[in-house]
Amino acid sequence: MRKSNIRLAGVLLIICTAVLFSACAAKVPVSSTPVQSTPKETPIESPKPSQPVFPKTVAVDIRDFRFDPDELVINRGDAVSWTNQDGAAHTILINGGVESPALREFDVWNNTFTQPGTYHYRCGIHPSMVGTIVVQ
């Protein structure tokens, strides 16, 4: 009986060894592209940068002895450009201070408004011609 136990133990050893080697040699599928694991993130909306405000130039025509338009609302840093469309000369007198030179027909004069406030202007030659500019 002793021989049969040795034989049985030998057979079991061969079977166990075969199973062990076949398990180690089993082919594991390999991906050709690396797989990266990234944690799922909840997107956070970043605050949108405020749009820059670029200065602009707003046109005012002088026509038929009036300003067109005669009321404006602009942003600080914007300019107003007056163009004389009349045959008569006109000036722009702002708040009784700054005054343009006499504008002949088709002459243009610009003024940039750097401070917020309400500015009243008129023609220095024809005081009935008036306008208002509100600077925000």
Sequence and secondary structure as in RCSB ss.txt:
>XXXX:A:sequence
MRKSNIRLAGVLLIICTAVLFSACAAKVPVSSTPVQSTPKETPIESPKPSQPVFPKTVAVDIRDFRFDPDELVIN
RGDAVSWTNQDGAAHTILINGGVESPALREFDVWNNTFTQPGTYHYRCGIHPSMVGTIVVQ
>XXXX:A:secstr
 HHHHHHHHHHHHHHHHHHHHHHHT      SS                       EEEEEEETTEEESSEEEE 
TT EEEEEE SSS B  EETTTEE   B TT EEEEE  S EEEEEE SS TT EEEEEE 
